[in-house]
């Protein structure tokens, strides 16, 4: 399964907590206001692909992020957002979309973030049964 989802990727991991005005119970919400919309976009594309994986999977992600204003010519995005938080949001979106039952099925993961004029993420999910073609992996990491 290969997906290309357009839009500025949202992060998952940072939360804020506060007491509910009426009940007084503690409510915890994600810091990213766009997280829900981003996860839904990932889930929609996963659902539309029709792919469902039951065993261990390998996942490769390339995040295309807007260029930092201070550095318009840099290729690799080396400032916030954190790569691990971007990955969490995509994995949860894939799970919501039915690509796999649990993100614990991910046995092999590669991720990179780079600058681009068109923000989004490219995600590839495959069964892990076959050994990876390491030349293909090296070529993907170099591009």
PyMOL CGO cylinders between C-alpha atoms (Angstrom):
from pymol import cmd
from pymol.cgo import CYLINDER

trace = [
    CYLINDER, 0.00, 0.00, 0.00, 1.35, 3.42, -0.96, 0.3, 1, 1, 1, 1, 1, 1,
    CYLINDER, 1.35, 3.42, -0.96, -0.36, 6.63, 0.12, 0.3, 1, 1, 1, 1, 1, 1,
    CYLINDER, -0.36, 6.63, 0.12, 0.35, 10.28, -0.60, 0.3, 1, 1, 1, 1, 1, 1,
    CYLINDER, 0.35, 10.28, -0.60, -1.56, 12.57, 1.76, 0.3, 1, 1, 1, 1, 1, 1,
    CYLINDER, -1.56, 12.57, 1.76, -1.34, 16.31, 1.17, 0.3, 1, 1, 1, 1, 1, 1,
    CYLINDER, -1.34, 16.31, 1.17, -1.46, 18.91, 3.92, 0.3, 1, 1, 1, 1, 1, 1,
    CYLINDER, -1.46, 18.91, 3.92, 0.77, 20.12, 6.73, 0.3, 1, 1, 1, 1, 1, 1,
    CYLINDER, 0.77, 20.12, 6.73, 1.53, 17.06, 8.90, 0.3, 1, 1, 1, 1, 1, 1,
    CYLINDER, 1.53, 17.06, 8.90, 0.39, 17.28, 12.53, 0.3, 1, 1, 1, 1, 1, 1,
    CYLINDER, 0.39, 17.28, 12.53, 2.21, 15.88, 15.54, 0.3, 1, 1, 1, 1, 1, 1,
    CYLINDER, 2.21, 15.88, 15.54, 0.94, 13.57, 18.26, 0.3, 1, 1, 1, 1, 1, 1,
    CYLINDER, 0.94, 13.57, 18.26, 2.36, 13.36, 21.73, 0.3, 1, 1, 1, 1, 1, 1,
    CYLINDER, 2.36, 13.36, 21.73, 2.16, 16.71, 23.41, 0.3, 1, 1, 1, 1, 1, 1,
    CYLINDER, 2.16, 16.71, 23.41, -1.02, 17.23, 25.42, 0.3, 1, 1, 1, 1, 1, 1,
    CYLINDER, -1.02, 17.23, 25.42, -2.57, 19.82, 27.70, 0.3, 1, 1, 1, 1, 1, 1,
    CYLINDER, -2.57, 19.82, 27.70, -4.77, 19.05, 30.69, 0.3, 1, 1, 1, 1, 1, 1,
    CYLINDER, -4.77, 19.05, 30.69, -7.30, 21.17, 32.55, 0.3, 1, 1, 1, 1, 1, 1,
    CYLINDER, -7.30, 21.17, 32.55, -10.35, 20.70, 34.78, 0.3, 1, 1, 1, 1, 1, 1,
    CYLINDER, -10.35, 20.70, 34.78, -13.71, 20.56, 32.98, 0.3, 1, 1, 1, 1, 1, 1,
    CYLINDER, -13.71, 20.56, 32.98, -15.81, 23.65, 33.83, 0.3, 1, 1, 1, 1, 1, 1,
    CYLINDER, -15.81, 23.65, 33.83, -18.95, 21.68, 34.67, 0.3, 1, 1, 1, 1, 1, 1,
    CYLINDER, -18.95, 21.68, 34.67, -17.81, 18.29, 35.98, 0.3, 1, 1, 1, 1, 1, 1,
    CYLINDER, -17.81, 18.29, 35.98, -14.43, 19.26, 37.42, 0.3, 1, 1, 1, 1, 1, 1,
    CYLINDER, -14.43, 19.26, 37.42, -12.89, 16.11, 35.90, 0.3, 1, 1, 1, 1, 1, 1,
    CYLINDER, -12.89, 16.11, 35.90, -9.49, 16.45, 34.28, 0.3, 1, 1, 1, 1, 1, 1,
    CYLINDER, -9.49, 16.45, 34.28, -9.70, 16.69, 30.47, 0.3, 1, 1, 1, 1, 1, 1,
    CYLINDER, -9.70, 16.69, 30.47, -6.62, 15.98, 28.36, 0.3, 1, 1, 1, 1, 1, 1,
    CYLINDER, -6.62, 15.98, 28.36, -6.44, 17.25, 24.77, 0.3, 1, 1, 1, 1, 1, 1,
    CYLINDER, -6.44, 17.25, 24.77, -3.70, 17.21, 22.14, 0.3, 1, 1, 1, 1, 1, 1,
    CYLINDER, -3.70, 17.21, 22.14, -1.70, 20.43, 21.77, 0.3, 1, 1, 1, 1, 1, 1,
    CYLINDER, -1.70, 20.43, 21.77, -1.99, 20.23, 17.99, 0.3, 1, 1, 1, 1, 1, 1,
    CYLINDER, -1.99, 20.23, 17.99, -5.31, 21.70, 16.87, 0.3, 1, 1, 1, 1, 1, 1,
    CYLINDER, -5.31, 21.70, 16.87, -4.98, 20.06, 13.46, 0.3, 1, 1, 1, 1, 1, 1,
    CYLINDER, -4.98, 20.06, 13.46, -4.23, 16.52, 14.76, 0.3, 1, 1, 1, 1, 1, 1,
    CYLINDER, -4.23, 16.52, 14.76, -7.77, 15.14, 14.44, 0.3, 1, 1, 1, 1, 1, 1,
    CYLINDER, -7.77, 15.14, 14.44, -8.14, 16.41, 10.88, 0.3, 1, 1, 1, 1, 1, 1,
    CYLINDER, -8.14, 16.41, 10.88, -4.70, 15.04, 9.91, 0.3, 1, 1, 1, 1, 1, 1,
    CYLINDER, -4.70, 15.04, 9.91, -5.42, 11.58, 11.38, 0.3, 1, 1, 1, 1, 1, 1,
    CYLINDER, -5.42, 11.58, 11.38, -8.77, 11.52, 9.57, 0.3, 1, 1, 1, 1, 1, 1,
    CYLINDER, -8.77, 11.52, 9.57, -7.06, 12.35, 6.25, 0.3, 1, 1, 1, 1, 1, 1,
    CYLINDER, -7.06, 12.35, 6.25, -4.58, 9.50, 6.79, 0.3, 1, 1, 1, 1, 1, 1,
    CYLINDER, -4.58, 9.50, 6.79, -7.41, 7.14, 7.82, 0.3, 1, 1, 1, 1, 1, 1,
    CYLINDER, -7.41, 7.14, 7.82, -9.47, 8.08, 4.75, 0.3, 1, 1, 1, 1, 1, 1,
    CYLINDER, -9.47, 8.08, 4.75, -6.59, 7.37, 2.34, 0.3, 1, 1, 1, 1, 1, 1,
    CYLINDER, -6.59, 7.37, 2.34, -5.84, 4.07, 4.12, 0.3, 1, 1, 1, 1, 1, 1,
    CYLINDER, -5.84, 4.07, 4.12, -9.50, 3.04, 3.88, 0.3, 1, 1, 1, 1, 1, 1,
    CYLINDER, -9.50, 3.04, 3.88, -9.65, 4.00, 0.19, 0.3, 1, 1, 1, 1, 1, 1,
    CYLINDER, -9.65, 4.00, 0.19, -6.59, 1.84, -0.56, 0.3, 1, 1, 1, 1, 1, 1,
    CYLINDER, -6.59, 1.84, -0.56, -8.50, -1.22, 0.66, 0.3, 1, 1, 1, 1, 1, 1,
    CYLINDER, -8.50, -1.22, 0.66, -5.34, -2.79, 2.06, 0.3, 1, 1, 1, 1, 1, 1,
    CYLINDER, -5.34, -2.79, 2.06, -5.43, -4.60, 5.40, 0.3, 1, 1, 1, 1, 1, 1,
    CYLINDER, -5.43, -4.60, 5.40, -2.38, -6.18, 6.99, 0.3, 1, 1, 1, 1, 1, 1,
    CYLINDER, -2.38, -6.18, 6.99, -2.73, -8.93, 9.57, 0.3, 1, 1, 1, 1, 1, 1,
    CYLINDER, -2.73, -8.93, 9.57, 0.87, -9.82, 10.43, 0.3, 1, 1, 1, 1, 1, 1,
    CYLINDER, 0.87, -9.82, 10.43, 4.03, -7.83, 10.97, 0.3, 1, 1, 1, 1, 1, 1,
    CYLINDER, 4.03, -7.83, 10.97, 4.52, -4.87, 8.63, 0.3, 1, 1, 1, 1, 1, 1,
    CYLINDER, 4.52, -4.87, 8.63, 7.26, -2.55, 7.52, 0.3, 1, 1, 1, 1, 1, 1,
    CYLINDER, 7.26, -2.55, 7.52, 6.43, 1.12, 7.13, 0.3, 1, 1, 1, 1, 1, 1,
    CYLINDER, 6.43, 1.12, 7.13, 8.38, 3.83, 5.33, 0.3, 1, 1, 1, 1, 1, 1,
    CYLINDER, 8.38, 3.83, 5.33, 7.39, 7.51, 5.66, 0.3, 1, 1, 1, 1, 1, 1,
    CYLINDER, 7.39, 7.51, 5.66, 8.68, 10.65, 4.00, 0.3, 1, 1, 1, 1, 1, 1,
    CYLINDER, 8.68, 10.65, 4.00, 7.34, 13.88, 5.45, 0.3, 1, 1, 1, 1, 1, 1,
    CYLINDER, 7.34, 13.88, 5.45, 7.38, 16.94, 3.21, 0.3, 1, 1, 1, 1, 1, 1,
    CYLINDER, 7.38, 16.94, 3.21, 7.32, 20.03, 5.42, 0.3, 1, 1, 1, 1, 1, 1,
    CYLINDER, 7.32, 20.03, 5.42, 7.22, 23.75, 4.61, 0.3, 1, 1, 1, 1, 1, 1,
    CYLINDER, 7.22, 23.75, 4.61, 10.62, 25.35, 4.37, 0.3, 1, 1, 1, 1, 1, 1,
    CYLINDER, 10.62, 25.35, 4.37, 11.79, 27.20, 7.51, 0.3, 1, 1, 1, 1, 1, 1,
    CYLINDER, 11.79, 27.20, 7.51, 11.67, 30.94, 6.81, 0.3, 1, 1, 1, 1, 1, 1,
    CYLINDER, 11.67, 30.94, 6.81, 15.26, 31.46, 7.94, 0.3, 1, 1, 1, 1, 1, 1,
    CYLINDER, 15.26, 31.46, 7.94, 16.65, 28.76, 5.63, 0.3, 1, 1, 1, 1, 1, 1,
    CYLINDER, 16.65, 28.76, 5.63, 14.99, 28.68, 2.23, 0.3, 1, 1, 1, 1, 1, 1,
    CYLINDER, 14.99, 28.68, 2.23, 17.60, 26.45, 0.60, 0.3, 1, 1, 1, 1, 1, 1,
    CYLINDER, 17.60, 26.45, 0.60, 17.99, 23.59, 3.06, 0.3, 1, 1, 1, 1, 1, 1,
    CYLINDER, 17.99, 23.59, 3.06, 16.85, 20.13, 1.89, 0.3, 1, 1, 1, 1, 1, 1,
    CYLINDER, 16.85, 20.13, 1.89, 16.49, 18.28, 5.20, 0.3, 1, 1, 1, 1, 1, 1,
    CYLINDER, 16.49, 18.28, 5.20, 14.05, 19.69, 7.69, 0.3, 1, 1, 1, 1, 1, 1,
    CYLINDER, 14.05, 19.69, 7.69, 16.06, 19.81, 10.92, 0.3, 1, 1, 1, 1, 1, 1,
    CYLINDER, 16.06, 19.81, 10.92, 13.85, 21.92, 13.19, 0.3, 1, 1, 1, 1, 1, 1,
    CYLINDER, 13.85, 21.92, 13.19, 10.49, 21.24, 14.86, 0.3, 1, 1, 1, 1, 1, 1,
    CYLINDER, 10.49, 21.24, 14.86, 8.23, 19.33, 14.53, 0.3, 1, 1, 1, 1, 1, 1,
    CYLINDER, 8.23, 19.33, 14.53, 9.86, 16.22, 16.00, 0.3, 1, 1, 1, 1, 1, 1,
    CYLINDER, 9.86, 16.22, 16.00, 9.99, 13.27, 13.62, 0.3, 1, 1, 1, 1, 1, 1,
    CYLINDER, 9.99, 13.27, 13.62, 8.82, 10.74, 16.24, 0.3, 1, 1, 1, 1, 1, 1,
    CYLINDER, 8.82, 10.74, 16.24, 5.66, 12.77, 16.96, 0.3, 1, 1, 1, 1, 1, 1,
    CYLINDER, 5.66, 12.77, 16.96, 4.88, 13.03, 13.24, 0.3, 1, 1, 1, 1, 1, 1,
    CYLINDER, 4.88, 13.03, 13.24, 5.26, 9.24, 12.93, 0.3, 1, 1, 1, 1, 1, 1,
    CYLINDER, 5.26, 9.24, 12.93, 2.88, 8.60, 15.87, 0.3, 1, 1, 1, 1, 1, 1,
    CYLINDER, 2.88, 8.60, 15.87, 0.10, 10.60, 14.21, 0.3, 1, 1, 1, 1, 1, 1,
    CYLINDER, 0.10, 10.60, 14.21, 0.46, 8.72, 10.91, 0.3, 1, 1, 1, 1, 1, 1,
    CYLINDER, 0.46, 8.72, 10.91, 0.54, 5.29, 12.57, 0.3, 1, 1, 1, 1, 1, 1,
    CYLINDER, 0.54, 5.29, 12.57, -2.61, 6.11, 14.53, 0.3, 1, 1, 1, 1, 1, 1,
    CYLINDER, -2.61, 6.11, 14.53, -4.30, 7.35, 11.35, 0.3, 1, 1, 1, 1, 1, 1,
    CYLINDER, -4.30, 7.35, 11.35, -3.36, 4.12, 9.54, 0.3, 1, 1, 1, 1, 1, 1,
    CYLINDER, -3.36, 4.12, 9.54, -4.83, 2.12, 12.42, 0.3, 1, 1, 1, 1, 1, 1,
    CYLINDER, -4.83, 2.12, 12.42, -8.03, 4.22, 12.35, 0.3, 1, 1, 1, 1, 1, 1,
    CYLINDER, -8.03, 4.22, 12.35, -8.27, 3.55, 8.60, 0.3, 1, 1, 1, 1, 1, 1,
    CYLINDER, -8.27, 3.55, 8.60, -7.99, -0.21, 9.08, 0.3, 1, 1, 1, 1, 1, 1,
    CYLINDER, -7.99, -0.21, 9.08, -4.58, -0.72, 7.51, 0.3, 1, 1, 1, 1, 1, 1,
    CYLINDER, -4.58, -0.72, 7.51, -3.68, -2.79, 10.57, 0.3, 1, 1, 1, 1, 1, 1,
    CYLINDER, -3.68, -2.79, 10.57, -5.39, -3.64, 13.85, 0.3, 1, 1, 1, 1, 1, 1,
    CYLINDER, -5.39, -3.64, 13.85, -2.62, -2.34, 16.10, 0.3, 1, 1, 1, 1, 1, 1,
    CYLINDER, -2.62, -2.34, 16.10, 0.42, -0.18, 15.43, 0.3, 1, 1, 1, 1, 1, 1,
    CYLINDER, 0.42, -0.18, 15.43, 2.32, -2.77, 17.47, 0.3, 1, 1, 1, 1, 1, 1,
    CYLINDER, 2.32, -2.77, 17.47, 2.36, -4.77, 14.21, 0.3, 1, 1, 1, 1, 1, 1,
    CYLINDER, 2.36, -4.77, 14.21, 5.00, -2.38, 12.87, 0.3, 1, 1, 1, 1, 1, 1,
    CYLINDER, 5.00, -2.38, 12.87, 8.23, -4.37, 13.03, 0.3, 1, 1, 1, 1, 1, 1,
    CYLINDER, 8.23, -4.37, 13.03, 10.32, -2.24, 10.67, 0.3, 1, 1, 1, 1, 1, 1,
    CYLINDER, 10.32, -2.24, 10.67, 10.10, 1.53, 10.38, 0.3, 1, 1, 1, 1, 1, 1,
    CYLINDER, 10.10, 1.53, 10.38, 11.95, 4.20, 8.45, 0.3, 1, 1, 1, 1, 1, 1,
    CYLINDER, 11.95, 4.20, 8.45, 11.06, 7.87, 8.45, 0.3, 1, 1, 1, 1, 1, 1,
    CYLINDER, 11.06, 7.87, 8.45, 12.54, 11.07, 7.16, 0.3, 1, 1, 1, 1, 1, 1,
    CYLINDER, 12.54, 11.07, 7.16, 11.50, 14.70, 6.96, 0.3, 1, 1, 1, 1, 1, 1,
    CYLINDER, 11.50, 14.70, 6.96, 12.53, 17.08, 4.25, 0.3, 1, 1, 1, 1, 1, 1,
    CYLINDER, 12.53, 17.08, 4.25, 11.57, 20.52, 3.04, 0.3, 1, 1, 1, 1, 1, 1,
    CYLINDER, 11.57, 20.52, 3.04, 9.18, 20.95, 0.16, 0.3, 1, 1, 1, 1, 1, 1,
    CYLINDER, 9.18, 20.95, 0.16, 6.87, 23.45, -1.48, 0.3, 1, 1, 1, 1, 1, 1,
    CYLINDER, 6.87, 23.45, -1.48, 4.00, 20.90, -1.23, 0.3, 1, 1, 1, 1, 1, 1,
    CYLINDER, 4.00, 20.90, -1.23, 3.49, 19.68, 2.35, 0.3, 1, 1, 1, 1, 1, 1,
    CYLINDER, 3.49, 19.68, 2.35, 2.30, 16.16, 3.08, 0.3, 1, 1, 1, 1, 1, 1,
    CYLINDER, 2.30, 16.16, 3.08, 3.49, 12.63, 3.68, 0.3, 1, 1, 1, 1, 1, 1,
    CYLINDER, 3.49, 12.63, 3.68, 4.27, 9.62, 1.51, 0.3, 1, 1, 1, 1, 1, 1,
    CYLINDER, 4.27, 9.62, 1.51, 3.61, 6.35, 3.33, 0.3, 1, 1, 1, 1, 1, 1,
    CYLINDER, 3.61, 6.35, 3.33, 4.38, 2.85, 2.17, 0.3, 1, 1, 1, 1, 1, 1,
    CYLINDER, 4.38, 2.85, 2.17, 3.20, -0.21, 4.14, 0.3, 1, 1, 1, 1, 1, 1,
    CYLINDER, 3.20, -0.21, 4.14, 4.23, -3.75, 3.22, 0.3, 1, 1, 1, 1, 1, 1,
    CYLINDER, 4.23, -3.75, 3.22, 4.19, -7.21, 4.76, 0.3, 1, 1, 1, 1, 1, 1,
    CYLINDER, 4.19, -7.21, 4.76, 7.46, -7.88, 6.54, 0.3, 1, 1, 1, 1, 1, 1,
    CYLINDER, 7.46, -7.88, 6.54, 7.64, -11.50, 5.35, 0.3, 1, 1, 1, 1, 1, 1,
    CYLINDER, 7.64, -11.50, 5.35, 10.03, -10.66, 2.54, 0.3, 1, 1, 1, 1, 1, 1,
    CYLINDER, 10.03, -10.66, 2.54, 13.47, -9.32, 3.42, 0.3, 1, 1, 1, 1, 1, 1,
    CYLINDER, 13.47, -9.32, 3.42, 13.95, -5.72, 2.33, 0.3, 1, 1, 1, 1, 1, 1,
    CYLINDER, 13.95, -5.72, 2.33, 15.87, -4.90, -0.81, 0.3, 1, 1, 1, 1, 1, 1,
    CYLINDER, 15.87, -4.90, -0.81, 18.64, -2.93, 0.91, 0.3, 1, 1, 1, 1, 1, 1,
    CYLINDER, 18.64, -2.93, 0.91, 19.72, -1.24, -2.32, 0.3, 1, 1, 1, 1, 1, 1,
    CYLINDER, 19.72, -1.24, -2.32, 16.14, 0.04, -2.70, 0.3, 1, 1, 1, 1, 1, 1,
    CYLINDER, 16.14, 0.04, -2.70, 16.17, 1.28, 0.91, 0.3, 1, 1, 1, 1, 1, 1,
    CYLINDER, 16.17, 1.28, 0.91, 19.50, 3.07, 0.38, 0.3, 1, 1, 1, 1, 1, 1,
    CYLINDER, 19.50, 3.07, 0.38, 18.20, 4.69, -2.82, 0.3, 1, 1, 1, 1, 1, 1,
    CYLINDER, 18.20, 4.69, -2.82, 15.05, 5.86, -1.02, 0.3, 1, 1, 1, 1, 1, 1,
    CYLINDER, 15.05, 5.86, -1.02, 17.09, 7.37, 1.82, 0.3, 1, 1, 1, 1, 1, 1,
    CYLINDER, 17.09, 7.37, 1.82, 19.36, 9.18, -0.64, 0.3, 1, 1, 1, 1, 1, 1,
    CYLINDER, 19.36, 9.18, -0.64, 16.47, 10.75, -2.59, 0.3, 1, 1, 1, 1, 1, 1,
]
cmd.load_cgo(trace, "trace")
